[in-house]
């Protein structure tokens, strides 16, 4: 699998930790900085990989990773009081 996938996975895994830290010290900028970092990482992944490809055995995983990213981004923005657009 491409290196970009591992980077996105690592960052998505840290979401709970970042939220907990931000809440414990009343510093929401940790969430904002995290969301910027995860968006940058996902953008690199998305720009260098075809997500849906019938010939690619990892395509379903890439779709699931994309969905997980969207949930984390939407939740993180919600915690900051920002509404995420339904469609881009």
PDB file of N, CA, C and O in Angstrom, chain B, residues numbered from 101:
ATOM      1  N   UNK B 101       0.836  -1.185   0.000  1.00  0.00           N
ATOM      2  CA  UNK B 101       0.000   0.000   0.000  1.00  0.00           C
ATOM      3  C   UNK B 101       0.879   1.246   0.000  1.00  0.00           C
ATOM      4  O   UNK B 101       1.989   1.245   0.533  1.00  0.00           O
ATOM      5  N   UNK B 102       0.364   2.293  -0.602  1.00  0.00           N
ATOM      6  CA  UNK B 102       1.132   3.549  -0.651  1.00  0.00           C
ATOM      7  C   UNK B 102       1.395   4.134   0.734  1.00  0.00           C
ATOM      8  O   UNK B 102       0.607   3.950   1.662  1.00  0.00           O
ATOM      9  N   UNK B 103       2.502   4.831   0.855  1.00  0.00           N
ATOM     10  CA  UNK B 103       2.898   5.443   2.125  1.00  0.00           C
ATOM     11  C   UNK B 103       1.857   6.434   2.642  1.00  0.00           C
ATOM     12  O   UNK B 103       1.674   6.574   3.852  1.00  0.00           O
ATOM     13  N   UNK B 104       1.170   7.126   1.717  1.00  0.00           N
ATOM     14  CA  UNK B 104       0.171   8.108   2.135  1.00  0.00           C
ATOM     15  C   UNK B 104      -0.939   7.478   2.972  1.00  0.00           C
ATOM     16  O   UNK B 104      -1.487   8.127   3.863  1.00  0.00           O
ATOM     17  N   UNK B 105      -1.268   6.229   2.692  1.00  0.00           N
ATOM     18  CA  UNK B 105      -2.317   5.530   3.445  1.00  0.00           C
ATOM     19  C   UNK B 105      -1.901   5.396   4.900  1.00  0.00           C
ATOM     20  O   UNK B 105      -2.700   5.658   5.800  1.00  0.00           O
ATOM     21  N   UNK B 106      -0.679   4.997   5.137  1.00  0.00           N
ATOM     22  CA  UNK B 106      -0.200   4.812   6.511  1.00  0.00           C
ATOM     23  C   UNK B 106      -0.198   6.133   7.282  1.00  0.00           C
ATOM     24  O   UNK B 106      -0.506   6.163   8.474  1.00  0.00           O
ATOM     25  N   UNK B 107       0.145   7.206   6.605  1.00  0.00           N
ATOM     26  CA  UNK B 107       0.162   8.520   7.250  1.00  0.00           C
ATOM     27  C   UNK B 107      -1.253   8.936   7.662  1.00  0.00           C
ATOM     28  O   UNK B 107      -1.459   9.434   8.769  1.00  0.00           O
ATOM     29  N   UNK B 108      -2.222   8.733   6.771  1.00  0.00           N
ATOM     30  CA  UNK B 108      -3.616   9.057   7.087  1.00  0.00           C
ATOM     31  C   UNK B 108      -4.101   8.180   8.239  1.00  0.00           C
ATOM     32  O   UNK B 108      -4.761   8.669   9.155  1.00  0.00           O
ATOM     33  N   UNK B 109      -3.781   6.895   8.198  1.00  0.00           N
ATOM     34  CA  UNK B 109      -4.191   5.972   9.271  1.00  0.00           C
ATOM     35  C   UNK B 109      -3.649   6.424  10.626  1.00  0.00           C
ATOM     36  O   UNK B 109      -4.385   6.465  11.612  1.00  0.00           O
ATOM     37  N   UNK B 110      -2.369   6.761  10.670  1.00  0.00           N
ATOM     38  CA  UNK B 110      -1.749   7.197  11.926  1.00  0.00           C
ATOM     39  C   UNK B 110      -2.454   8.423  12.492  1.00  0.00           C
ATOM     40  O   UNK B 110      -2.731   8.495  13.689  1.00  0.00           O
ATOM     41  N   UNK B 111      -2.737   9.373  11.630  1.00  0.00           N
ATOM     42  CA  UNK B 111      -3.381  10.597  12.085  1.00  0.00           C
ATOM     43  C   UNK B 111      -4.821  10.348  12.537  1.00  0.00           C
ATOM     44  O   UNK B 111      -5.250  10.893  13.553  1.00  0.00           O
ATOM     45  N   UNK B 112      -5.557   9.543  11.804  1.00  0.00           N
ATOM     46  CA  UNK B 112      -6.935   9.252  12.201  1.00  0.00           C
ATOM     47  C   UNK B 112      -6.967   8.550  13.555  1.00  0.00           C
ATOM     48  O   UNK B 112      -7.866   8.788  14.361  1.00  0.00           O
ATOM     49  N   UNK B 113      -6.001   7.702  13.798  1.00  0.00           N
ATOM     50  CA  UNK B 113      -5.922   6.967  15.054  1.00  0.00           C
ATOM     51  C   UNK B 113      -5.739   7.911  16.247  1.00  0.00           C
ATOM     52  O   UNK B 113      -6.183   7.603  17.354  1.00  0.00           O
ATOM     53  N   UNK B 114      -5.097   9.044  16.028  1.00  0.00           N
ATOM     54  CA  UNK B 114      -4.792   9.988  17.111  1.00  0.00           C
ATOM     55  C   UNK B 114      -5.957  10.916  17.466  1.00  0.00           C
ATOM     56  O   UNK B 114      -5.835  11.711  18.398  1.00  0.00           O
ATOM     57  N   UNK B 115      -7.064  10.838  16.762  1.00  0.00           N
ATOM     58  CA  UNK B 115      -8.159  11.785  16.962  1.00  0.00           C
ATOM     59  C   UNK B 115      -8.636  11.839  18.410  1.00  0.00           C
ATOM     60  O   UNK B 115      -8.738  12.924  18.981  1.00  0.00           O
ATOM     61  N   UNK B 116      -8.922  10.714  18.997  1.00  0.00           N
ATOM     62  CA  UNK B 116      -9.399  10.681  20.380  1.00  0.00           C
ATOM     63  C   UNK B 116      -8.414  11.310  21.349  1.00  0.00           C
ATOM     64  O   UNK B 116      -8.801  12.045  22.258  1.00  0.00           O
ATOM     65  N   UNK B 117      -7.158  11.020  21.149  1.00  0.00           N
ATOM     66  CA  UNK B 117      -6.101  11.571  21.997  1.00  0.00           C
ATOM     67  C   UNK B 117      -6.041  13.101  21.889  1.00  0.00           C
ATOM     68  O   UNK B 117      -5.883  13.795  22.892  1.00  0.00           O
ATOM     69  N   UNK B 118      -6.168  13.609  20.672  1.00  0.00           N
ATOM     70  CA  UNK B 118      -6.112  15.052  20.452  1.00  0.00           C
ATOM     71  C   UNK B 118      -7.318  15.733  21.102  1.00  0.00           C
ATOM     72  O   UNK B 118      -7.173  16.776  21.740  1.00  0.00           O
ATOM     73  N   UNK B 119      -8.491  15.154  20.944  1.00  0.00           N
ATOM     74  CA  UNK B 119      -9.702  15.730  21.546  1.00  0.00           C
ATOM     75  C   UNK B 119      -9.589  15.724  23.070  1.00  0.00           C
ATOM     76  O   UNK B 119      -9.922  16.708  23.730  1.00  0.00           O
ATOM     77  N   UNK B 120      -9.125  14.622  23.610  1.00  0.00           N
ATOM     78  CA  UNK B 120      -8.962  14.520  25.061  1.00  0.00           C
ATOM     79  C   UNK B 120      -7.978  15.577  25.579  1.00  0.00           C
ATOM     80  O   UNK B 120      -8.232  16.223  26.596  1.00  0.00           O
ATOM     81  N   UNK B 121      -6.880  15.744  24.891  1.00  0.00           N
ATOM     82  CA  UNK B 121      -5.882  16.740  25.305  1.00  0.00           C
ATOM     83  C   UNK B 121      -6.464  18.153  25.240  1.00  0.00           C
ATOM     84  O   UNK B 121      -6.301  18.948  26.166  1.00  0.00           O
ATOM     85  N   UNK B 122      -7.147  18.453  24.130  1.00  0.00           N
ATOM     86  CA  UNK B 122      -7.737  19.781  23.958  1.00  0.00           C
ATOM     87  C   UNK B 122      -8.755  20.073  25.058  1.00  0.00           C
ATOM     88  O   UNK B 122      -8.816  21.186  25.580  1.00  0.00           O
ATOM     89  N   UNK B 123      -9.545  19.072  25.400  1.00  0.00           N
ATOM     90  CA  UNK B 123     -10.569  19.258  26.437  1.00  0.00           C
ATOM     91  C   UNK B 123      -9.950  19.401  27.820  1.00  0.00           C
ATOM     92  O   UNK B 123     -10.418  20.202  28.629  1.00  0.00           O
ATOM     93  N   UNK B 124      -8.915  18.642  28.096  1.00  0.00           N
ATOM     94  CA  UNK B 124      -8.333  18.661  29.437  1.00  0.00           C
ATOM     95  C   UNK B 124      -7.622  19.971  29.769  1.00  0.00           C
ATOM     96  O   UNK B 124      -7.552  20.366  30.932  1.00  0.00           O
ATOM     97  N   UNK B 125      -7.097  20.639  28.748  1.00  0.00           N
ATOM     98  CA  UNK B 125      -6.387  21.899  28.990  1.00  0.00           C
ATOM     99  C   UNK B 125      -7.151  23.113  28.445  1.00  0.00           C
ATOM    100  O   UNK B 125      -6.632  24.230  28.441  1.00  0.00           O
ATOM    101  N   UNK B 126      -8.384  22.884  27.988  1.00  0.00           N
ATOM    102  CA  UNK B 126      -9.225  23.959  27.452  1.00  0.00           C
ATOM    103  C   UNK B 126      -8.511  24.735  26.347  1.00  0.00           C
ATOM    104  O   UNK B 126      -8.498  25.966  26.341  1.00  0.00           O
ATOM    105  N   UNK B 127      -7.917  23.988  25.412  1.00  0.00           N
ATOM    106  CA  UNK B 127      -7.174  24.585  24.301  1.00  0.00           C
ATOM    107  C   UNK B 127      -7.684  24.003  22.979  1.00  0.00           C
ATOM    108  O   UNK B 127      -7.109  23.032  22.486  1.00  0.00           O
ATOM    109  N   UNK B 128      -8.749  24.568  22.390  1.00  0.00           N
ATOM    110  CA  UNK B 128      -9.320  24.005  21.165  1.00  0.00           C
ATOM    111  C   UNK B 128      -8.399  24.081  19.951  1.00  0.00           C
ATOM    112  O   UNK B 128      -8.650  23.413  18.947  1.00  0.00           O
ATOM    113  N   UNK B 129      -7.341  24.881  20.027  1.00  0.00           N
ATOM    114  CA  UNK B 129      -6.446  24.978  18.880  1.00  0.00           C
ATOM    115  C   UNK B 129      -5.767  23.645  18.567  1.00  0.00           C
ATOM    116  O   UNK B 129      -5.326  23.427  17.439  1.00  0.00           O
ATOM    117  N   UNK B 130      -5.679  22.756  19.551  1.00  0.00           N
ATOM    118  CA  UNK B 130      -5.108  21.426  19.276  1.00  0.00           C
ATOM    119  C   UNK B 130      -5.958  20.690  18.238  1.00  0.00           C
ATOM    120  O   UNK B 130      -5.427  20.015  17.357  1.00  0.00           O
ATOM    121  N   UNK B 131      -7.263  20.825  18.350  1.00  0.00           N
ATOM    122  CA  UNK B 131      -8.162  20.179  17.385  1.00  0.00           C
ATOM    123  C   UNK B 131      -8.022  20.835  16.021  1.00  0.00           C
ATOM    124  O   UNK B 131      -7.933  20.149  15.003  1.00  0.00           O
ATOM    125  N   UNK B 132      -8.001  22.164  15.999  1.00  0.00           N
ATOM    126  CA  UNK B 132      -7.875  22.879  14.725  1.00  0.00           C
ATOM    127  C   UNK B 132      -6.576  22.513  14.011  1.00  0.00           C
ATOM    128  O   UNK B 132      -6.584  22.243  12.809  1.00  0.00           O
ATOM    129  N   UNK B 133      -5.467  22.501  14.739  1.00  0.00           N
ATOM    130  CA  UNK B 133      -4.178  22.143  14.131  1.00  0.00           C
ATOM    131  C   UNK B 133      -4.174  20.699  13.647  1.00  0.00           C
ATOM    132  O   UNK B 133      -3.632  20.393  12.585  1.00  0.00           O
ATOM    133  N   UNK B 134      -4.780  19.817  14.432  1.00  0.00           N
ATOM    134  CA  UNK B 134      -4.877  18.408  14.043  1.00  0.00           C
ATOM    135  C   UNK B 134      -5.682  18.260  12.750  1.00  0.00           C
ATOM    136  O   UNK B 134      -5.280  17.523  11.849  1.00  0.00           O
ATOM    137  N   UNK B 135      -6.814  18.958  12.657  1.00  0.00           N
ATOM    138  CA  UNK B 135      -7.652  18.849  11.460  1.00  0.00           C
ATOM    139  C   UNK B 135      -6.923  19.354  10.224  1.00  0.00           C
ATOM    140  O   UNK B 135      -7.078  18.794   9.138  1.00  0.00           O
ATOM    141  N   UNK B 136      -6.135  20.400  10.379  1.00  0.00           N
ATOM    142  CA  UNK B 136      -5.339  20.886   9.250  1.00  0.00           C
ATOM    143  C   UNK B 136      -4.334  19.821   8.820  1.00  0.00           C
ATOM    144  O   UNK B 136      -4.152  19.573   7.628  1.00  0.00           O
ATOM    145  N   UNK B 137      -3.691  19.202   9.787  1.00  0.00           N
ATOM    146  CA  UNK B 137      -2.687  18.175   9.484  1.00  0.00           C
ATOM    147  C   UNK B 137      -3.320  16.950   8.821  1.00  0.00           C
ATOM    148  O   UNK B 137      -2.777  16.419   7.853  1.00  0.00           O
ATOM    149  N   UNK B 138      -4.456  16.507   9.336  1.00  0.00           N
ATOM    150  CA  UNK B 138      -5.097  15.321   8.762  1.00  0.00           C
ATOM    151  C   UNK B 138      -5.664  15.640   7.371  1.00  0.00           C
ATOM    152  O   UNK B 138      -5.647  14.781   6.491  1.00  0.00           O
ATOM    153  N   UNK B 139      -6.160  16.855   7.166  1.00  0.00           N
ATOM    154  CA  UNK B 139      -6.659  17.250   5.843  1.00  0.00           C
ATOM    155  C   UNK B 139      -5.518  17.306   4.835  1.00  0.00           C
ATOM    156  O   UNK B 139      -5.679  16.892   3.688  1.00  0.00           O
ATOM    157  N   UNK B 140      -4.366  17.818   5.261  1.00  0.00           N
ATOM    158  CA  UNK B 140      -3.192  17.884   4.383  1.00  0.00           C
ATOM    159  C   UNK B 140      -2.737  16.471   3.989  1.00  0.00           C
ATOM    160  O   UNK B 140      -2.418  16.210   2.829  1.00  0.00           O
ATOM    161  N   UNK B 141      -2.715  15.582   4.963  1.00  0.00           N
ATOM    162  CA  UNK B 141      -2.303  14.208   4.712  1.00  0.00           C
ATOM    163  C   UNK B 141      -3.291  13.496   3.786  1.00  0.00           C
ATOM    164  O   UNK B 141      -2.885  12.788   2.865  1.00  0.00           O
ATOM    165  N   UNK B 142      -4.585  13.686   4.034  1.00  0.00           N
ATOM    166  CA  UNK B 142      -5.588  13.050   3.179  1.00  0.00           C
ATOM    167  C   UNK B 142      -5.539  13.609   1.766  1.00  0.00           C
ATOM    168  O   UNK B 142      -5.720  12.868   0.800  1.00  0.00           O
ATOM    169  N   UNK B 143      -5.299  14.898   1.639  1.00  0.00           N
ATOM    170  CA  UNK B 143      -5.191  15.508   0.321  1.00  0.00           C
ATOM    171  C   UNK B 143      -4.058  14.876  -0.482  1.00  0.00           C
ATOM    172  O   UNK B 143      -4.203  14.632  -1.680  1.00  0.00           O
ATOM    173  N   UNK B 144      -2.944  14.614   0.170  1.00  0.00           N
ATOM    174  CA  UNK B 144      -1.819  13.959  -0.496  1.00  0.00           C
ATOM    175  C   UNK B 144      -2.207  12.544  -0.936  1.00  0.00           C
ATOM    176  O   UNK B 144      -1.910  12.128  -2.055  1.00  0.00           O
ATOM    177  N   UNK B 145      -2.868  11.822  -0.047  1.00  0.00           N
ATOM    178  CA  UNK B 145      -3.345  10.471  -0.366  1.00  0.00           C
ATOM    179  C   UNK B 145      -4.324  10.506  -1.540  1.00  0.00           C
ATOM    180  O   UNK B 145      -4.197   9.729  -2.486  1.00  0.00           O
ATOM    181  N   UNK B 146      -5.292  11.405  -1.472  1.00  0.00           N
ATOM    182  CA  UNK B 146      -6.337  11.503  -2.489  1.00  0.00           C
ATOM    183  C   UNK B 146      -5.770  11.924  -3.842  1.00  0.00           C
ATOM    184  O   UNK B 146      -6.216  11.449  -4.886  1.00  0.00           O
ATOM    185  N   UNK B 147      -4.798  12.806  -3.814  1.00  0.00           N
ATOM    186  CA  UNK B 147      -4.208  13.291  -5.056  1.00  0.00           C
ATOM    187  C   UNK B 147      -3.325  12.276  -5.757  1.00  0.00           C
ATOM    188  O   UNK B 147      -3.112  12.370  -6.966  1.00  0.00           O
ATOM    189  N   UNK B 148      -2.805  11.303  -5.010  1.00  0.00           N
ATOM    190  CA  UNK B 148      -1.877  10.335  -5.586  1.00  0.00           C
ATOM    191  C   UNK B 148      -2.449   8.940  -5.771  1.00  0.00           C
ATOM    192  O   UNK B 148      -1.751   8.035  -6.229  1.00  0.00           O
ATOM    193  N   UNK B 149      -3.724   8.760  -5.416  1.00  0.00           N
ATOM    194  CA  UNK B 149      -4.317   7.426  -5.501  1.00  0.00           C
ATOM    195  C   UNK B 149      -5.704   7.484  -6.099  1.00  0.00           C
ATOM    196  O   UNK B 149      -6.457   8.435  -5.885  1.00  0.00           O
ATOM    197  N   UNK B 150      -6.024   6.454  -6.848  1.00  0.00           N
ATOM    198  CA  UNK B 150      -7.380   6.311  -7.338  1.00  0.00           C
ATOM    199  C   UNK B 150      -8.145   5.555  -6.256  1.00  0.00           C
ATOM    200  O   UNK B 150      -7.753   4.451  -5.880  1.00  0.00           O
ATOM    201  N   UNK B 151      -9.216   6.129  -5.761  1.00  0.00           N
ATOM    202  CA  UNK B 151      -9.944   5.531  -4.644  1.00  0.00           C
ATOM    203  C   UNK B 151     -10.778   4.335  -5.107  1.00  0.00           C
ATOM    204  O   UNK B 151     -10.684   3.253  -4.529  1.00  0.00           O
ATOM    205  N   UNK B 152     -11.577   4.522  -6.125  1.00  0.00           N
ATOM    206  CA  UNK B 152     -12.453   3.455  -6.608  1.00  0.00           C
ATOM    207  C   UNK B 152     -11.893   2.921  -7.927  1.00  0.00           C
ATOM    208  O   UNK B 152     -11.795   3.640  -8.921  1.00  0.00           O
ATOM    209  N   UNK B 153     -11.535   1.651  -7.903  1.00  0.00           N
ATOM    210  CA  UNK B 153     -11.005   0.975  -9.085  1.00  0.00           C
ATOM    211  C   UNK B 153     -11.350  -0.505  -8.963  1.00  0.00           C
ATOM    212  O   UNK B 153     -10.897  -1.172  -8.033  1.00  0.00           O
ATOM    213  N   UNK B 154     -12.132  -1.013  -9.878  1.00  0.00           N
ATOM    214  CA  UNK B 154     -12.577  -2.408  -9.811  1.00  0.00           C
ATOM    215  C   UNK B 154     -11.412  -3.396  -9.880  1.00  0.00           C
ATOM    216  O   UNK B 154     -11.530  -4.516  -9.382  1.00  0.00           O
ATOM    217  N   UNK B 155     -10.312  -3.011 -10.477  1.00  0.00           N
ATOM    218  CA  UNK B 155      -9.161  -3.906 -10.602  1.00  0.00           C
ATOM    219  C   UNK B 155      -8.263  -3.895  -9.361  1.00  0.00           C
ATOM    220  O   UNK B 155      -7.420  -4.776  -9.194  1.00  0.00           O
ATOM    221  N   UNK B 156      -8.445  -2.908  -8.504  1.00  0.00           N
ATOM    222  CA  UNK B 156      -7.617  -2.751  -7.317  1.00  0.00           C
ATOM    223  C   UNK B 156      -8.261  -3.471  -6.139  1.00  0.00           C
ATOM    224  O   UNK B 156      -9.392  -3.158  -5.765  1.00  0.00           O
ATOM    225  N   UNK B 157      -7.551  -4.433  -5.550  1.00  0.00           N
ATOM    226  CA  UNK B 157      -8.083  -5.193  -4.418  1.00  0.00           C
ATOM    227  C   UNK B 157      -8.201  -4.342  -3.154  1.00  0.00           C
ATOM    228  O   UNK B 157      -8.960  -4.685  -2.247  1.00  0.00           O
ATOM    229  N   UNK B 158      -7.463  -3.244  -3.089  1.00  0.00           N
ATOM    230  CA  UNK B 158      -7.508  -2.386  -1.900  1.00  0.00           C
ATOM    231  C   UNK B 158      -8.516  -1.249  -2.041  1.00  0.00           C
ATOM    232  O   UNK B 158      -8.595  -0.384  -1.168  1.00  0.00           O
ATOM    233  N   UNK B 159      -9.270  -1.239  -3.103  1.00  0.00           N
ATOM    234  CA  UNK B 159     -10.214  -0.155  -3.353  1.00  0.00           C
ATOM    235  C   UNK B 159     -11.254  -0.017  -2.240  1.00  0.00           C
ATOM    236  O   UNK B 159     -11.569   1.100  -1.828  1.00  0.00           O
ATOM    237  N   UNK B 160     -11.780  -1.118  -1.756  1.00  0.00           N
ATOM    238  CA  UNK B 160     -12.790  -1.031  -0.696  1.00  0.00           C
ATOM    239  C   UNK B 160     -12.181  -0.457   0.584  1.00  0.00           C
ATOM    240  O   UNK B 160     -12.851   0.267   1.321  1.00  0.00           O
ATOM    241  N   UNK B 161     -10.929  -0.775   0.846  1.00  0.00           N
ATOM    242  CA  UNK B 161     -10.254  -0.198   2.014  1.00  0.00           C
ATOM    243  C   UNK B 161     -10.071   1.308   1.840  1.00  0.00           C
ATOM    244  O   UNK B 161     -10.248   2.074   2.787  1.00  0.00           O
ATOM    245  N   UNK B 162      -9.722   1.722   0.641  1.00  0.00           N
ATOM    246  CA  UNK B 162      -9.543   3.154   0.373  1.00  0.00           C
ATOM    247  C   UNK B 162     -10.860   3.906   0.544  1.00  0.00           C
ATOM    248  O   UNK B 162     -10.875   5.037   1.031  1.00  0.00           O
ATOM    249  N   UNK B 163     -11.951   3.285   0.148  1.00  0.00           N
ATOM    250  CA  UNK B 163     -13.268   3.898   0.339  1.00  0.00           C
ATOM    251  C   UNK B 163     -13.570   4.018   1.833  1.00  0.00           C
ATOM    252  O   UNK B 163     -14.052   5.054   2.291  1.00  0.00           O
ATOM    253  N   UNK B 164     -13.286   2.959   2.589  1.00  0.00           N
ATOM    254  CA  UNK B 164     -13.508   2.986   4.041  1.00  0.00           C
ATOM    255  C   UNK B 164     -12.631   4.039   4.715  1.00  0.00           C
ATOM    256  O   UNK B 164     -13.085   4.724   5.631  1.00  0.00           O
ATOM    257  N   UNK B 165     -11.400   4.172   4.279  1.00  0.00           N
ATOM    258  CA  UNK B 165     -10.492   5.175   4.828  1.00  0.00           C
ATOM    259  C   UNK B 165     -11.005   6.585   4.526  1.00  0.00           C
ATOM    260  O   UNK B 165     -10.923   7.475   5.372  1.00  0.00           O
ATOM    261  N   UNK B 166     -11.523   6.777   3.337  1.00  0.00           N
ATOM    262  CA  UNK B 166     -12.100   8.060   2.952  1.00  0.00           C
ATOM    263  C   UNK B 166     -13.313   8.383   3.829  1.00  0.00           C
ATOM    264  O   UNK B 166     -13.485   9.523   4.261  1.00  0.00           O
ATOM    265  N   UNK B 167     -14.139   7.388   4.087  1.00  0.00           N
ATOM    266  CA  UNK B 167     -15.301   7.581   4.955  1.00  0.00           C
ATOM    267  C   UNK B 167     -14.862   7.915   6.385  1.00  0.00           C
ATOM    268  O   UNK B 167     -15.434   8.801   7.019  1.00  0.00           O
ATOM    269  N   UNK B 168     -13.863   7.218   6.883  1.00  0.00           N
ATOM    270  CA  UNK B 168     -13.347   7.483   8.235  1.00  0.00           C
ATOM    271  C   UNK B 168     -12.803   8.904   8.324  1.00  0.00           C
ATOM    272  O   UNK B 168     -13.032   9.600   9.313  1.00  0.00           O
ATOM    273  N   UNK B 169     -12.090   9.328   7.300  1.00  0.00           N
ATOM    274  CA  UNK B 169     -11.580  10.702   7.265  1.00  0.00           C
ATOM    275  C   UNK B 169     -12.727  11.702   7.333  1.00  0.00           C
ATOM    276  O   UNK B 169     -12.661  12.679   8.078  1.00  0.00           O
ATOM    277  N   UNK B 170     -13.778  11.456   6.551  1.00  0.00           N
ATOM    278  CA  UNK B 170     -14.901  12.398   6.537  1.00  0.00           C
ATOM    279  C   UNK B 170     -15.584  12.472   7.901  1.00  0.00           C
ATOM    280  O   UNK B 170     -16.012  13.548   8.319  1.00  0.00           O
ATOM    281  N   UNK B 171     -15.690  11.348   8.594  1.00  0.00           N
ATOM    282  CA  UNK B 171     -16.285  11.351   9.928  1.00  0.00           C
ATOM    283  C   UNK B 171     -15.435  12.125  10.929  1.00  0.00           C
ATOM    284  O   UNK B 171     -15.959  12.905  11.724  1.00  0.00           O
ATOM    285  N   UNK B 172     -14.137  11.910  10.889  1.00  0.00           N
ATOM    286  CA  UNK B 172     -13.227  12.611  11.800  1.00  0.00           C
ATOM    287  C   UNK B 172     -13.257  14.107  11.525  1.00  0.00           C
ATOM    288  O   UNK B 172     -13.330  14.907  12.457  1.00  0.00           O
ATOM    289  N   UNK B 173     -13.204  14.487  10.269  1.00  0.00           N
ATOM    290  CA  UNK B 173     -13.223  15.907   9.921  1.00  0.00           C
ATOM    291  C   UNK B 173     -14.535  16.547  10.356  1.00  0.00           C
ATOM    292  O   UNK B 173     -14.534  17.625  10.949  1.00  0.00           O
ATOM    293  N   UNK B 174     -15.638  15.897  10.068  1.00  0.00           N
ATOM    294  CA  UNK B 174     -16.952  16.426  10.427  1.00  0.00           C
ATOM    295  C   UNK B 174     -17.094  16.551  11.947  1.00  0.00           C
ATOM    296  O   UNK B 174     -17.593  17.561  12.443  1.00  0.00           O
ATOM    297  N   UNK B 175     -16.661  15.537  12.678  1.00  0.00           N
ATOM    298  CA  UNK B 175     -16.740  15.560  14.137  1.00  0.00           C
ATOM    299  C   UNK B 175     -15.838  16.632  14.714  1.00  0.00           C
ATOM    300  O   UNK B 175     -16.246  17.367  15.613  1.00  0.00           O
ATOM    301  N   UNK B 176     -14.618  16.731  14.210  1.00  0.00           N
ATOM    302  CA  UNK B 176     -13.681  17.739  14.688  1.00  0.00           C
ATOM    303  C   UNK B 176     -14.192  19.148  14.450  1.00  0.00           C
ATOM    304  O   UNK B 176     -14.104  20.004  15.331  1.00  0.00           O
ATOM    305  N   UNK B 177     -14.724  19.389  13.269  1.00  0.00           N
ATOM    306  CA  UNK B 177     -15.280  20.710  12.980  1.00  0.00           C
ATOM    307  C   UNK B 177     -16.472  21.003  13.881  1.00  0.00           C
ATOM    308  O   UNK B 177     -16.635  22.131  14.344  1.00  0.00           O
ATOM    309  N   UNK B 178     -17.294  20.012  14.129  1.00  0.00           N
ATOM    310  CA  UNK B 178     -18.449  20.170  15.013  1.00  0.00           C
ATOM    311  C   UNK B 178     -18.004  20.542  16.430  1.00  0.00           C
ATOM    312  O   UNK B 178     -18.618  21.391  17.076  1.00  0.00           O
ATOM    313  N   UNK B 179     -16.945  19.909  16.901  1.00  0.00           N
ATOM    314  CA  UNK B 179     -16.428  20.232  18.230  1.00  0.00           C
ATOM    315  C   UNK B 179     -15.958  21.685  18.312  1.00  0.00           C
ATOM    316  O   UNK B 179     -15.988  22.297  19.379  1.00  0.00           O
ATOM    317  N   UNK B 180     -15.529  22.220  17.186  1.00  0.00           N
ATOM    318  CA  UNK B 180     -15.085  23.609  17.127  1.00  0.00           C
ATOM    319  C   UNK B 180     -16.233  24.575  16.835  1.00  0.00           C
ATOM    320  O   UNK B 180     -16.034  25.788  16.773  1.00  0.00           O
ATOM    321  N   UNK B 181     -17.442  24.021  16.657  1.00  0.00           N
ATOM    322  CA  UNK B 181     -18.599  24.862  16.388  1.00  0.00           C
ATOM    323  C   UNK B 181     -18.724  25.277  14.931  1.00  0.00           C
ATOM    324  O   UNK B 181     -19.364  26.279  14.614  1.00  0.00           O
ATOM    325  N   UNK B 182     -18.105  24.496  14.042  1.00  0.00           N
ATOM    326  CA  UNK B 182     -18.123  24.798  12.604  1.00  0.00           C
ATOM    327  C   UNK B 182     -18.945  23.740  11.901  1.00  0.00           C
ATOM    328  O   UNK B 182     -18.712  22.546  12.091  1.00  0.00           O
ATOM    329  N   UNK B 183     -19.909  24.159  11.087  1.00  0.00           N
ATOM    330  CA  UNK B 183     -20.702  23.202  10.317  1.00  0.00           C
ATOM    331  C   UNK B 183     -19.938  22.806   9.065  1.00  0.00           C
ATOM    332  O   UNK B 183     -19.429  23.656   8.333  1.00  0.00           O
ATOM    333  N   UNK B 184     -19.867  21.503   8.833  1.00  0.00           N
ATOM    334  CA  UNK B 184     -19.198  20.997   7.626  1.00  0.00           C
ATOM    335  C   UNK B 184     -20.192  20.997   6.476  1.00  0.00           C
ATOM    336  O   UNK B 184     -21.363  20.671   6.673  1.00  0.00           O
ATOM    337  N   UNK B 185     -19.744  21.358   5.278  1.00  0.00           N
ATOM    338  CA  UNK B 185     -20.657  21.301   4.121  1.00  0.00           C
ATOM    339  C   UNK B 185     -21.028  19.863   3.815  1.00  0.00           C
ATOM    340  O   UNK B 185     -20.214  18.957   3.997  1.00  0.00           O
ATOM    341  N   UNK B 186     -22.248  19.648   3.353  1.00  0.00           N
ATOM    342  CA  UNK B 186     -22.693  18.294   3.019  1.00  0.00           C
ATOM    343  C   UNK B 186     -22.058  17.807   1.726  1.00  0.00           C
ATOM    344  O   UNK B 186     -21.867  16.608   1.527  1.00  0.00           O
ATOM    345  N   UNK B 187     -21.738  18.745   0.858  1.00  0.00           N
ATOM    346  CA  UNK B 187     -21.216  18.385  -0.452  1.00  0.00           C
ATOM    347  C   UNK B 187     -20.157  19.408  -0.873  1.00  0.00           C
ATOM    348  O   UNK B 187     -20.274  20.602  -0.599  1.00  0.00           O
ATOM    349  N   UNK B 188     -19.139  18.911  -1.535  1.00  0.00           N
ATOM    350  CA  UNK B 188     -18.116  19.822  -2.042  1.00  0.00           C
ATOM    351  C   UNK B 188     -17.924  19.593  -3.514  1.00  0.00           C
ATOM    352  O   UNK B 188     -17.102  20.262  -4.141  1.00  0.00           O
TER     353      UNK B 188
END
